Amino acid sequence: MSENTPPVAVPEHTVESFTRSYLRELNYGRGVDLDRASPNDKYWALSRAVRHYLTTRWLENLRNQYRDQAKVVAYLSAEFLLGPQLENALLASDLEDIARVSLANLGIDIDELRDVEIEPGLGNGGLGRLAACFIDSLATMNVPSIGYGIRYEYGIFKQTFVDGKQVEQPDNWLRLGSPWELPHPEYSVDVSFGGHTEDAPGGSDGARTWVPAWSVTAVPFNYMVPGYRNGRVNTLRLWSSRAKREFDLSEFNAGDYAEAVRARTFAENISKVLYPEDSTPQGKELRLQQQYFFVAASLHDFIEHVLPAGYDLHNLPNRITWQLNDTHPVIAVPELMRILVDEKGWGWDEAWAVTQQCFAYTCHTLLPEALEVWSVDLLGRLLPRHLEIIYRINEQFLDEVREAFPDDELRVRRMSIIAEQPERGVRMAHLATVAGFKVNGVAELHSQLLRDKLLNDFAQMWPEKFTNVTNGVTPRRFMRLANPGLSDLITEAIGGAWLTDLEQLRQLDGLANDPEFRRRFREIKGANKHRLAQVLKDRDGIEIAGDAMVDAMVKRLHEYKRQSLKLLHIVSLYEGIKSGRTPLESVTPRTFMFGAKAAPGYVRAKETIELINAVGKTINSDPSLEGRLKVVFPPNYNVTLAETLIPAADLSEQISLAGKEASGTGNMKFALNGALTIGTDDGANVEIRRLVGDDNFFLFGMTEPEAADLAAKGYDPGAYYESDPELKAALNLIASGHFTDGEKGGAVASIFSSLTERDRFMALADFRSYMDAQARVEEAYKDYEGWSRSAILNVAHSGFFSSDRSIKDYLDRIWGAKPIAQND
């Protein structure tokens, strides 16, 4: 945008002006009259009317940003799990009341239009949801930023259950289009693959010529990211892959219709599906294509389209920090080197000095197998020039290691970017750590373990590179939108400033001792439970009691998160009742809520889902347990359902093996909405427990050092199985086929053997401690006044877990960018 572009007029906030804008969009945008408009027409018109308001702010921000040349944060992420856009845009723009009145005057219920929206499933779980929270906070805090990702045509799969087994169906979230995106094909970028490299005569030191075999076109689609009522609107730019030559007329005329569009089909595969199944060589190659596709397009976009013409790239670190959200975007490092050395003619050392100041890396795991390693063969075939650059970076880096730690070749091998075993591959976390000027973990414990164990060699060499930024969640979506009753109660008590300064929740401390406040808090929790019951009935035909304890475990299905341990608790409780060991009347009525998707190729996770559903079917069909126990696993858990379930929860299950969960963000959402946590000292649980207090947290299980010590000594799950009669009875009941119509093979045999013979994540070692903690939960829940007090204190002491605080830490510790004051 030109510096001389005049300011854009911001439309006024009136019911009349909004009604005019709405009808204009309905008539001229959708081409229908009000009396013949479908629900989708009405939804589009509303969304476009709100978007029109945001667009004026967005253009003004872009104009000022171009004029001021402010430093920008570019958040590179393979996932952005945004959730529904309409309600967030209405809230951020402060148009909710005006839009409601305006549409009511036209005979339209705005709440019904919300249900029309199809949630964009552009993420798998915590990583994508965190990215969405962060871009929300960046805008709310007036920090210029761009989110870069992929516009997957099919998002994370739609999950259904057939005979209790997960079945994946395509998530065609774009089938009705999206009113929130702005395509800009004129800013498309060509992205190349394959081929070979050649000498570059007369080129700079290290320069080569890449001769690609094929290319695709990356088409940008812009989404606006509004800050909360501050006039700031940032950009999320998602890339869609298209063929450079989509249609071969000669092939078509020759009658080979499939061949005529083959290039288009091949190119579009890159942005077709989020996380394609990668158990095959073709799947692995497609994943690497996706990663390079979006970072190559993003770097080119910023350098060629965002920076002013003729900008001196030596000053690039003053204008941009590219934040690498996990290892997926790390191929951006050799891509920037390729641009500077091969295309801009820089010398190698000159380019490397700038590159090392432009990237920062967030690690999101403690599992070594979760750190991406790309086969040298695959990377060399798909990106030959980038592999050459990585080899040179590694060679130069290893010289530094040898100089810093002479006569320590074992260390050199450990730190090498190139792994030799089990096959020769590129360790992307090592590359990110070498190239990045900062490396951060996402919770205190995670960052400590990152320094002490996972990347210990690097931390010894560069201690100043490592820092911590504990994750956070946006209170706008996960409190104000998800829990309006509680939000209104809080605002009535302490004012409304807490939505952008969550530490103000501390003012609720004294109100935890107020019987009237506790009563109103319980009423809101009860209303949220009844809302959840209605949603589950309408959505899935599932009926639950509206007054039972909601015991929730909703998160990605993975062995380390130990859904199997939760299942053992349920089966043990059931077995105790049926055997007469546990009086039925002593059991607190509970609805056990699961929500999770298993990766399509993750067999053990899918078996766990099958077994949970089998146990649920048995328990739910037993009339003697009616009103006492219910196991619910609604399919296709997503942000929309989370916004209903989390405010209804009483107990939050955060039971991963200590030292395996990086942070978690669901644990934060539950605590902020007044659920008590039962959990291990793992991830951000450590900080939650410290903040809310031991009396308001149900701690169990081994610490990380204890778990590591047990593993080192040799963990024998069979010993725990034989020594604990309650555990043995639960496992034997599963193995007997009691929950699977006598079937003892399949998932039953697999889960039984995995727990009793291997039990990699030590569920059996923590079982007794977990059961004891659940007994404390039972007793505490019977004291409804005491439970309410603890729940309120969880809300009051969880303000630290705002994504606004996370972004402030990133600004202070890593990015060095500054908020920009907005014009009134």
C-alpha positions, -999 to +999 in steps of 0.1 A: +000+000+000+014+034-009+025+058+018+002+084+002-030+063+004-055+083+023-069+070+056-098+046+053-131+058+068-142+035+096-180+029+095-201+041+124-215+018+151-253+021+147-281-004+142-293+014+111-259+015+094-253-022+102-287-031+088-279-013+056-246-031+053-262-064+060-289-060+034-264-048+009-243-079+013-274-101+012-288-084-020-256-077-039-231-101-023-254-132-023-279-120-049-311-128-029-339-110-012-344-114+025-376-134+021-359-160-002-325-162+016-313-195+029-297-198+064-263-199+046-271-168+027-280-150+059-248-163+076-227-151+047-243-117+047-237-113+084-201-124+081-194-101+052-210-072+070-187-078+100-158-084+077-165-050+060-160-033+093-128-052+100-114-045+066-114-008+071-093-013+103-071-038+085-063-015+056-055+013+080-031-009+100-014-020+068-010+016+057+006+026+090+027-005+091+041+002+057+048+039+066+064+032+100+084+001+089+078-015+123+093-048+132+069-077+124+066-111+140+059-138+114+045-169+130+053-199+108+030-228+117+017-259+099-015-256+120-039-228+129-069-243+147-090-212+145-124-223+157-156-205+145-148-170+132-182-152+134-186-151+171-150-140+177-152-113+150-185-099+166-168-099+200-136-083+189-153-056+168-179-049+196-207-054+171-224-082+189-253-062+204-257-040+174-258-071+151-282-089+173-307-060+174-303-053+137-310-089+127-339-092+152-355-062+135-353-083+103-368-113+120-335-132+121-321-150+152-284-144+152-278-175+174-292-197+146-268-182+121-239-192+143-248-228+139-245-225+102-207-219+103-184-248+095-154-247+117-121-247+097-102-278+109-068-265+101-051-281+131-047-314+150-049-302+186-028-281+210-002-269+185-027-254+161-049-241+189-019-224+205-010-207+172-046-194+170-044-181+206-011-164+198-022-145+167-053-134+187-031-120+215-006-104+191-035-084+176-050-076+210-016-064+222-012-042+191+019-061+178+023-061+140+023-098+129+016-122+101+006-158+106+018-180+078+003-215+071-015-238+047-050-235+035-058-272+036-087-281+014-096-309+038-087-302+074-082-327+102-104-356+094-140-358+105-142-386+131-170-411+132-174-444+151-185-477+135-189-505+161-169-484+184-140-481+160-127-448+147-134-442+110-119-412+093-140-392+068-130-361+048-134-328+065-147-307+036-149-275+056-148-254+023-178-271+007-199-239+011-170-215+008-157-192+035-168-156+038-137-148+059-110-153+033-096-129+007-078-146-022-050-128-039-039-148-069-019-118-082+005-123-053+010-160-060+045-174-056+061-202-076+076-230-054+099-255-070+110-291-062+134-318-074+159-315-102+196-309-096+222-283-089+250-269-110+280-246-106+272-209-107+301-194-127+309-159-113+286-165-083+295-156-048+311-179-023+290-209-019+265-200-047+250-228-068+223-229-095+193-250-087+176-265-118+142-277-104+123-305-121+088-291-114+070-262-097+037-253-083+020-220-076+012-210-040-019-188-040-024-166-008-057-164+010-058-137+037-077-139+069-081-109+092-071-114+128-088-087+149-076-076+183-101-073+211-118-039+207-086-020+200-088-013+163-059-036+155-064-062+127-034-084+117-031-109+089-032-147+087-020-157+052-027-193+042-013-208+010-032-230-015-013-251-040-022-248-077-006-262-109+014-238-130-003-253-160-037-266-148-051-279-181-035-296-212-059-288-241-040-311-265-044-341-242-081-332-237-087-330-274-070-364-278-095-379-255-072-384-225-093-364-200-075-377-169-041-368-183-053-334-193-058-324-156-030-346-141-007-317-133-035-299-115-044-330-094-007-335-086-001-299-075-033-296-055-023-327-034+002-305-015-026-284+002-053-311+000-051-327+035-038-317+069-010-341+079-014-368+053-008-403+066+030-407+065+035-444+071+042-448+034+071-433+014+046-413-006+031-399+025+065-388+039+073-371+007+040-352+006+046-340+042+080-326+033+064-310+002+039-293+024+065-280+048+087-265+021+057-253+001+044-229+028+077-216+042+091-210+007+060-190-003+060-172+031+097-161+029+093-149-007+061-131+002+076-111+030+108-103+012+092-094-021+057-081-012+058-069+024+092-051+025+095-019+004+112-021-029+150-019-027+151-027+010+186-036+023+183-072+035+213-067+058+187-050+080+163-079+078+166-088+115+154-053+124+122-059+104+113-096+111+115-125+134+103-158+119+091-179+148+094-216+140+064-233+156+079-267+162+101-284+135+076-283+106+088-249+093+126-254+099+133-260+062+129-222+061+165-219+074+182-233+043+156-215+021+166-181+034+203-190+029+194-201-007+177-168-013+205-147+000+234-167-015+220-180-048+195-153-057+208-121-040+245-129-046+257-126-010+287-144+004+281-174+026+293-159+059+274-127+052+242-146+046+247-169+076+252-139+099+218-125+089+200-158+089+211-166+125+194-134+136+161-140+119+148-173+133+137-184+167+126-220+175+098-232+198+102-269+207+069-286+216+079-320+227+100-341+251+097-373+230+128-378+209+108-397+183+086-366+178+116-345+166+115-347+129+143-364+111+142-363+073+159-390+052+189-376+033+177-395+003+143-380+004+155-345+011+182-347-016+157-359-041+130-333-033+152-303-023+188-310-036+200-274-031+187-273+005+205-305+014+238-290+001+232-259+022+224-281+053+256-301+048+277-269+047+259-254+078+267-287+096+303-288+085+308-253+098+289-260+130+309-291+138+341-272+134+328-249+162+319-279+183+354-293+180+369-260+189+347-256+219+350-292+231+383-306+218+389-344+217+352-352+222+340-369+190+311-385+207+297-351+214+303-341+178+283-371+166+255-364+191+253-327+180+256-332+143+227-320+122+231-351+102+222-384+120+239-416+108+217-441+126+193-459+120+195-442+086+212-411+074+189-382+081+186-345+088+177-337+125+155-307+121+155-298+158+193-296+156+192-274+125+167-251+142+188-249+174+220-241+154+203-215+132+180-199+157+190-171+180+167-183+207+152-217+216+123-219+240+103-246+258+067-241+266+065-247+304+090-244+332+096-281+335+097-286+298+123-259+293+144-273+321+142-308+306+150-294+272+182-279+285+191-308+308+182-337+286+167-333+251+191-306+238+217-307+267+248-306+244+235-274+227+226-258+261+261-264+273+275-248+242+250-219+240+233-215+274+222-180+265+201-193+236+177-212+258+147-197+275+112-205+286+078-191+276+050-210+292+020-214+269-013-196+274-048-194+260-069-165+249-096-156+275-117-140+248-126-173+232-122-197+261-139-176+288-159-148+273-173-167+243-173-202+259-186-193+293-207-161+291-224-168+324-191-170+344-177-140+324-207-119+333-204-128+370-167-120+370-173-086+353-200-078+377-176-085+406-144-069+394-152-049+362-144-059+326-107-051+323-098-087+331-104-098+295-071-081+285-054-083+319-062-118+332-041-113+364-070-092+376-088-124+383-068-124+416-095-100+428-118-130+431-097-144+459-119-130+487-151-139+469-143-176+472-153-172+508-186-155+500-215-180+502-236-160+478-209-158+452-203-195+456-240-202+451-241-181+419-209-198+407-225-232+412-257-221+394-236-211+364-217-244+364-250-262+366-264-242+337-233-251+317-238-288+324-274-286+311-262-267+280-237-295+274-264-321+278-286-304+253-257-300+228-248-337+231-284-347+226-288-325+195-254-332+181-249-369+187-281-383+203-262-388+235-281-383+268-263-374+300-275-363+334-274-326+339-263-328+376-236-354+377-199-346+381-184-340+347-150-358+347-133-347+314-103-361+295-102-344+262-069-342+243-051-359+214-051-397+217-016-407+225-001-434+248+019-408+268-012-389+277-025-422+293-061-424+283-055-461+293-049-451+329-083-432+330-099-463+315-084-485+342-099-462+368-134-465+352-131-503+349-119-506+385-148-486+397-172-507+377-156-539+388-158-529+425-195-521+422-203-553+404-183-575+427-199-559+458-166-545+471-178-509+465-213-499+477-231-483+448-245-455+470-210-445+480-201-436+444-204-400+433-225-398+402-201-391+373-202-386+336-168-395+322-162-374+291-136-384+265-128-364+234-099-373+211-089-382+176-062-408+169-038-403+140-050-426+112-019-447+113-016-449+151-029-484+157-026-485+195-044-451+199-072-464+177-074-496+198-077-475+229-107-456+214-123-489+205-119-502+241-131-470+257-163-472+236-167-509+245-164-502+282-188-473+278-214-494+259-214-520+288-216-495+316-242-473+299-265-502+292-264-515+328-297-504+344-282-508+379-257-480+372-283-456+358-276-422+374-243-432+388-218-439+360-219-428+323-190-430+298-194-406+269-171-403+239-187-379+214-171-383+179-153-354+162-142-334+192-133-299+180-131-263+192-169-258+189-176-287+212-147-277+235-164-243+241-194-261+255-177-290+273-149-271+291-172-247+310-193-277+322-164-297+336-158-303+373-127-324+370-099-320+345-078-351+338-041-342+331-025-376+338+005-379+315+036-396+327+058-369+343+084-357+319+065-364+287+039-336+283+056-304+271+029-281+285-007-287+276-032-259+271-064-278+279-053-279+315-052-241+315-087-238+299-103-261+324-087-243+354-098-209+341-133-222+338-135-235+373-126-272+370-102-288+395-073-307+381-062-342+389-028-345+375+009-354+376+037-329+381+041-326+343+041-298+318+022-267+329+005-288+356+035-278+377+028-241+374-010-246+378-005-265+411+019-239+424-005-211+415-038-226+427-023-243+457-020-280+467-054-279+485-071-271+452-053-296+430-053-334+432-017-344+427-006-380+421+021-401+406+058-401+402+079-370+396+100-368+365+132-378+383+114-407+399+100-419+366+135-416+350+151-435+379+125-463+376+130-466+339+168-467+344+166-494+370+143-515+348+105-511+350+085-543+353+048-537+348+040-573+356+052-568+392+026-541+397-001-562+380+006-591+404+009-570+436-022-549+433-055-569+435-076-540+424-055-534+393-053-571+385-091-574+388-096-545+364-071-558+338-084-593+340-120-581+335-108-564+303-089-595+292-118-618+298-138-601+270-164-589+294-167-556+276-163-570+241-190-598+239-164-624+248-139-613+222-104-616+238-083-608+208-079-576+188-079-544+208-084-563+241-054-585+237-033-556+223-041-532+252-037-559+278-003-569+266+009-534+261+001-525+297+012-557+315+043-565+294+057-532+281+037-503+296+061-477+280+045-448+299+042-466+333+005-464+338+006-494+361+033-478+383+011-447+389-022-467+391-024-469+429-015-433+435-041-423+409-068-444+426-060-428+459-062-393+444-096-402+428-107-413+463-098-378+475-118-364+446-149-384+457-147-370+493-140-335+482-169-334+458-194-343+485-186-310+502-202-288+476-192-256+494-156-266+497-155-277+461-170-244+449-144-225+469-116-245+453-131-241+419-133-203+423-097-202+435-087-221+404-102-193+383-087-166+405-052-179+404-050-189+367-046-155+352-010-163+345-022-186+317-034-159+294-018-160+259-014-123+263+012-130+291+028-156+268+032-130+240+046-104+264+072-130+274+080-136+238+084-099+232+106-094+262+127-126+259+129-133+222+114-111+196+123-076+206+092-063+187+071-034+201+034-028+202+022+000+181-003+026+194-035+027+175-052+058+162-085+066+178 
